[in-house]
Amino acid sequence: MRVFVTGASGWIGSALVPELIGAGHRVVGLARSDASAAALVKAGAEAVPGTLDDLDLLRETAAASDGVIHLAFKHELAFSGGFQDAADADRSAVEAFGESLAGSGRPFLIASGLVGLAPGRFSTEADGRTPDEASAHLPGGPRTRMGTAHVTLALADRGIRTSVVRLPPTVHGDGDNGFMAALVGIARDKGFAGYVGDGTQRWPATHRDDAARLFRLALEGAPAGSVLHASAEDGVPLRSVAEVIGRRLDVPVRSVPAEEAAEHFTWLSGFIGLDSPASSTLTRELLGWDPTGPGLIEDLDKGHYFRSGGGE
């Protein structure tokens, strides 16, 4: 297939591109900078200069492709106070793809999230299938983004083979600058590794190579309207995460009261207190996905999250 990938030079995209090429697909990647374009070409992909705001370009490139995988999101905008604007741009991009792919039967995949899907209990692929169920407890921007997953699923009724791949809050690996790197940075700055309350909150996790493989399997074989969980581990206690960080940085490990979480964890405070374990049993049965990468605690203990800033 000729596959159009947004976010192709990002954290997951840079693993997905070689995964797709290795399976015999041709990749066209959206590149918002010269550096991104060069990275894509070096990886063996074709680069199309543009951004998520170039809706005509998105429509044209999708129309000329055999499938689309939408990974891009304006994370910098979202986490600097503009989550609603980032979510609106994401919705517009999905709607543009829907216009181009309608009636084609071609695959269209998007990345969504697992954290907060069913707080306090194990979520499955059957959860959150209706907008009210999934997003009633969320504020505006996150509610819009979760709603975009439902917009995507509904495109199956317009003759598109849609899939929503729900990603854990931590898709970990060497080079990750996401939630785990942020927790390491906070512990380094504050002088201790913290967790909220008793630290029994659980996050699902997966290595980015396993996440990339799931996107490829879904592209090739997921039925229209599929909801997939990229959780290699159902739920890792956040106290266990803090204990590894504390040991690696040689700092104390201690609880942060819930009322102090916003000050301590800053932008992470909306996520760090959520207990969000998630099963991937149905996904594994449907696509034969068998994660082989290291678990989160093992990966943290390898040390690569602590290379910068004098951690070790």
VENMOUR-V672245 format. One record per backbone hydrogen bond with DSSP energy under -1.0 kcal/mol. NH is the residue of the N-H (numbers start at 1). CO is the residue of the C=O. If there is no record, write none. Layout:
NH:CO, NH:CO
//
This chain:
3:26, 4:67, 5:28, 6:69, 10:7, 14:10, 15:12, 16:12, 17:13, 19:15, 20:16, 21:17, 22:18, 24:21, 25:20, 26:1, 28:3, 29:46, 30:5, 31:48, 37:33, 38:34, 39:35, 40:36, 41:37, 42:38, 43:39, 44:41, 45:40, 46:27, 48:29, 50:31, 54:51, 55:53, 58:54, 59:55, 60:56, 61:57, 62:58, 63:59, 64:60, 65:62, 66:2, 67:2, 68:107, 69:4, 70:109, 71:6, 75:73, 78:74, 79:75, 80:77, 82:77, 86:82, 87:83, 88:84, 89:85, 90:86, 91:87, 92:88, 93:89, 94:90, 95:91, 96:92, 97:93, 98:94, 99:95, 100:96, 101:97, 102:98, 103:158, 104:101, 105:159, 108:161, 109:68, 110:163, 111:70, 112:165, 114:167, 117:114, 120:275, 121:118, 123:277, 127:124, 134:130, 135:131, 136:132, 138:135, 143:139, 144:140, 145:141, 146:142, 147:143, 148:144, 150:146, 151:147, 152:148, 153:149, 154:150, 155:152, 156:153, 157:154, 158:155, 159:156, 161:106, 162:160, 163:108, 164:226, 165:110, 166:228, 167:112, 172:206, 176:173, 182:178, 183:179, 184:180, 185:181, 186:182, 187:183, 188:184, 189:185, 190:186, 191:187, 193:252, 195:254, 197:256, 199:196, 203:236, 205:233, 206:170, 208:172, 211:207, 212:208, 213:209, 214:210, 215:211, 216:212, 217:213, 218:214, 219:215, 220:216, 221:217, 222:218, 225:162, 226:162, 226:223, 228:164, 230:166, 233:205, 236:203, 238:201, 239:199, 241:237, 242:238, 243:239, 244:240, 245:241, 246:242, 247:243, 248:244, 249:245, 250:246, 251:246, 254:193, 256:195, 260:257, 261:258, 264:260, 265:261, 268:265, 269:266, 271:268, 272:268, 274:271, 276:202, 278:234, 279:123, 284:280, 285:281, 286:282, 287:283, 288:284, 299:295, 300:296, 301:297, 302:299, 303:300, 306:303
//
